[in-house]
Amino acid sequence: MDTQDTTIRFETASVRRKKVMWSIVLIVVFCVIGIFVIRAIRMKTGLSLLAPITTPTPTPDPMEPKNILILGYGGAGHEGGLLTDTMIIGRIVPKQKKVILISIPRDLWVPVESKEGTTSAFKVNAVYAVGSDDRAYPDKSKKYQGNGGGIRMAEDVVGAVTGLPISWSIAVDFSGFIKLMEKLGGIFVDVPFSFEDKQYPLEGKENDTCGKSDDELKAVTATLSGELLEEQFQCRYETLKFEKGKQFMDGMTALKFVRSRHSNINGGDFGRSVRQQAFLLGVKNRLLSFSGASKIIPLSKDALGMVASDITLQDVTKMAQLYGSISSYTLDSIQLTDETVLTFSNSPDGQSILVPKSGPDDWGSILQYINQQEKRIEEASQSAVVQ
């Protein structure tokens, strides 16, 4: 397996901070509004260049779990605009009336068919970008060229490394997130804990010198780096404060709530999951306030026009035929982190990456862990019912 070249440059710490989990709302918009009541379709195969982890059943059970890949990316006007800082599998388990959210960390080191017949190693957050960029990668398989190439490549790679065949994907950028929140009319979120983020990036201020002279700029850049350097440019940031308890959030407030990653309390990539769950519950409750298809169907139609996806409105409108009311579904999560099944390592070119603890390319261990966690979630639910 070859290591990637420098055609795609991965984001620095400062650029990473500008990204956001923009797609979270779509997990509910589609996986709760739409997918819960969707009719089963033929499942797609995984990445052919990797050894298959599971054997597809000839006749899929219409009530078997379905996996929807959610992608969030910067979009036009953002550095590294096609890099997906958000990759979440929304796993719908209709028999248990559950949606399980499986976060795929962006630094996971995976094989990508950037050239037909061969693979190179990339961080998983570059897969959508490689599939979408025919100019930089003209020798890709035809399957990954043209419109939708990024989605198809992301589905195959994520499906292969997790062992979960992806039925559909949804990709959304910053503007799509805001528009969707506007369509919902805002939401109430039960903020789980108070926190403060003193370095939330201000749009358009990324390169502001904050009044420093050329000599001062040369001095600080020569002696400092990383967060210490960023602290010298406080005019590029605003301070966010969220108090514990229920509060109303419009699109921009919700964006800041899920985007913040510089708080001393659960501010990192892995630590934001609690806030994201709270946000999802707020969206779900908002959707439950809509009565009847007269509101649900137009909302789904509008949402489909704001995202890139291989799911259709026809799929969405068949909801109630199979999976029933969203009010009976609960949300759970499975975290793939350095505290569970992954470990930090370094790529040949010095990037900080994540690989399976059991060994590089041992993707079967990820599926094994997911299966174990699903069993734990099911047992916890059964225990709660008994009590």
N, C-alpha and C positions, 0 to 999 in steps of 0.2 A: 504493500500500500504506500503510495507516494504522499508526501506532505504537500499541502496547498502552496501555490505561489502567492505573490503579493497583489494579485488582481483585485481581490476584495480585502480591504483593510478593516480589521476589527476595531471596535470603538475603544477609545481611551476611557479612563474612569470618568472624566468630565462629560464625555459624550454619552456614556451609559446612564448617567444621572438624568439626561434629558429624555430618556425613553420612558415608556409607561405601559402598564398592563391594560391597554386600551380595549382589548377584546373581551374583558370579563363579562360585560353586560350581555354580550351575544350568547354566552353559554346559557343564560336564562332565556333570552329572546327566542333562541332556536331550540336549545336542548330542553327547555321547560315548556315554552309555548308550542313549539313545533314538533320536536322530536318525540316528546312523550306520547304523542298521539299519531305517530307516523306509521305507515304500513311498511313491513319489512321488504328490503330489496336485496339483490344479490350482493354479497360482500366482495370487495376488491382484493386482489392478491397483494402480498408484500413485495419488498425489494428483491428482485430476482438475483442480484449479485451477492446476497447474503444467504447463508444456509437457512432454510425455513425452520421456524421454531414450533409452529403448530400445523396440524393437518386440517385443511378446510373440510367441513362437512358437505357432502353432496347436496343435501336438501336442508338449508338453514331453517332453524326453528324461528318462527316469527316473533317469539317472545325471548329470544336470546339477547344478550347485551349488544348494544350498538355503540360504536366509538366515533365521536365527532372531534376532529382536530381544530382547535381555535388558534388563530395566528394574529398577533398584534405587531404592527410595524409603524415606523415613523411616517413614511410617505413623502410626497413631494415637499421640497424645502427643508428636509431634515438630513443631516449628515448620516451616511449609511442608511438611507431611507427604506431599503428593502430588507434590512436585517431584522429578524423577528425576535424582539426581546421577550415576547410572550408566546409560549407554546404550551397549550393545555389540552389534554384529552378530556372531553366530557363523556364519560362512560355511563350510558343509560342502562339501568338494570331493572326492567319492567316487572319481573317476578318478585323483586324485593321492594319495588316502589322507591327506587333510589337513583340519584345522580351522583356519581363519584368523580371528583375532579382530580386529575393526575397531572401535576405540573412537570414539564420537561425542562430542566435547567439549561440555559442558553450555552453554557460552556461544555456541554457533553460532546465528546470527541467521537465523530461518527464517520463511516465511509460514505462517500458521495460519488455518483457517476458523473463527474464533470466532463468526462470524455467517454464516448461509447465503448463499452467492453472493459473498461478499467475504472478503478475507484481511487480517489484521493481523500486524505483526511481533512475534515473541516469541523469547526464548531457547528453544532446543530442549528444555531441561529442564522447561519449563512445558507442553509439548504434552500429556503424559499428564494433567496437572492440569486443563487446559482441557477435554479430552474427558471427564473424570470428573465435572466440576462443572456439573450442569445448572441449578443455581440462579443461579450467577454468569453463565452463558452459556446462557440459555434459547432463544436464536435460532439455535443451531447446526443444521446439517443433521441430520435424523432419524437418519442413519447413526451419528452420534456421540453420540446421546442414550441414556440408560438403561444397563443393565449391560453392561460391556465397551466403552463409548464411548471411554474413555481409551486402551485397547489399539488399537482400530481407528484412532483418529486418529494415534497414534504410528506405527503401521505405515505409514499413507499418507504422512505427512510425511517420515519417515526414508527410506522407499522412494523418494520423489520426489527428495529432495535428494542422495541417494547414487547413484541410478540402479539400486539393487539391490532388486528386488521382495521383500517380506518374506512368507515362507510362514507363520510362526507367531510369537507373542510370548509371553514369560514375564515376569511382574512379581512381585517379592518384596520384602518389607520386612525390618526388623531381626529380628523374632521368627521369621520364616520361615528366615532364614539360620542362626540358632542351632539351630532344630529340625532342619534338614537336616544340620548338622554332627553333631548328636547321633545321627541315624540312621546316619551313616557311621562313627560310633565314633571320631571324630577322625582326623587324618592326620599323616603325616610330611612335613615341608617342608624342602627343602635351601635354607636361607637364603643368598642369593647374596653378601651383604655385611653387615658389622656396622654398626648405626646406633643412634642415640639420639634420641628425641623427648621433649622436656621439656614439651611443651604438648599432651598427649593429653587431651581433655575428659572430665571426670568426669560421669556421668549424675546429674542433679538438682542440680548445682552451678553451673548456667549463670548464675544471678543472685546468687550468694553475694557478700556485700560484703567477705569476707575480713577482718573486724574493723575496717574503715574507718568513721570517723564520717561523719555527713551532710556536714560541712564538707569533709572529705577527699575524699569522693566527688564533691562539686561541683567541687573544685579540679582533680582528675585528669581528669574528663570535660570540663572547660572548656578544658584545655590540651593534652590528648592525644587521639589517635584511632588506629584501626586496631590494628596489632600492638603499638605502644607502649602503648596503653591496656590491651590484654589482658595485657601483662606485669606490670601492677600488681595482678593478681588471680591469683596463682600457686596459691591454694587451690582454684581451679576445675579444676586440671589434675593429672595424674600423669605421672611420667617412665617411658617405655618404653625397654627395652634389648633388642636382639636381636643375638646373636652369629652370625657366619658359620658355616655348617655345618648338618647335618641335625638337626632337632629335632621332637619330637612337639607337636602343637597340638590342643587341644580347641576347642570352638566359640568361646568368648570370646577365647582367645589368637589364633585365626585372624582373628577380627573385628578385633582391635587391629592385627594384622600388615598386613591389607589396608586398614585405615582410616587408619593413621598418615599424616599429610601435613605434619608440621612439623619433620621432620629436616633437618639441613643437607646430608644425603646423599640425593639422589633423593626429596626430601620433597614436591615439588609435584604438581599434578594430572597433568602429563605424565610426570614422573619415576618414578611408582609402577609403571609397566608391567613393569619387571624383576621386582619382588616379586610382582606379580599373576601373571606367568607361572610363577614358582616355585610359587606356591600352586596354580595349575591343574594343574601336573604332579604335585603331591602328591595332589590329588583323583583325578586319572586313575589314578595308581599304586594308590591305595586301592580304586578301583572294579575294577581288574584283579585284585585279590586275592580278589574275590568269584567263586566258581565256579558257573556254571550259572544258569538262569532262576529257580531257586527263591529266590535272593536278589535278583536284579536286578529282577524284576517287582514284588515287594512294595515294594522301595525306590522304584521309579518311581511306584507307586500312592500311596505315602505322600507323596512329593514333590509330586505333582499336587494333593493336598489342602492343601498349605501355600502355594500360589501362585495368582495369577490368570493364566490362560492360555487360549489358544484351541487348544492341542494336547490331544489326548485320549489316554487310556490305550490305546485301540485302536490309535492311531498308534504308540505306543511298543512295543507287543507284537509289531508286525510287523517289528521291526528286522532280524533275521538274514536275512530273505528277500531283502535287497538289498545292504546296505552292508558286511556282514561283521564280523569281529572288531575291537573297539576297539584291540586291542594293536598293530595295524598302522598306526594313525593317528598323525600328529605334529601338534604345535601350532605355529602361526606367528602373527605379528601384523602389522597395518598401523596406523600411527599417523597420525591427521589432526590435525596440530598447527601452530603458528606457524612451525615449522622445516621444514614440508613444503608443504602446499597451502593453508594458511589464514594470515590476518594479523589482528592486533588492530585494532579500530576503536572508535568510540563511537556509540551510538544517539542519536537526536534528544533523548532525555530524559537523556542523560549516562551510560548504562550502558556498561561495558566489554564488548565483544562480539567475536566472531570471524566473519569473512566470507571468501569465497574470495579468494585473492591475485589471481586473474584478473579480479576485479570482483564486486560484490554480485550475488547471485542467479545467478551463472554456475555452476550446479550441475553442468553437464557436465564441468567441469574436475576435480571430485571423482571422478567415475566414471573419467575418463581416468587419474587418479593411481592409483586402486585397481587398474585393469587393468594399469598399468605395474608396480606392486609385486607383483601376482600372477604376472606373467611372470618377474620377478626371482626370486621364491621358487621357481618351477618350475625355472628354469635352475640355481639353486643346488642343488636336490635332484638334478637330473640329473647335475650335475658331481660331487656327492658319491658318487653311485652308480658313476660311471666310475672315480673314484679308489679 
